[in-house]
């Protein structure tokens, strides 16, 4: 099963990298999917992902405590809207 996660993660990453150059192919969803698939395939990568500053600042509180401040929620929504 881990092999399938790695294979699909690589395919998703390649499609995301191609999406940087081609405007018709979205980049962000493929890169998010590849991060998810790689984290499922390797405990070491999952631990690395959890230790990053962005995860600790924005996502950790939402995942563990199921709450977030209005300011952090608005910052996250603004960033996602700006990216899209």
Secondary structure, DSSP 8 states (H G I E B T S, - for coil): -HHHHHHHHHHHHHHHHHHHH-TTS-SHHHHHHHHHHHHHH-HHHHHHHHHSHHIIIIIHHHHHTS---HHHHHHHHHHHHHH-
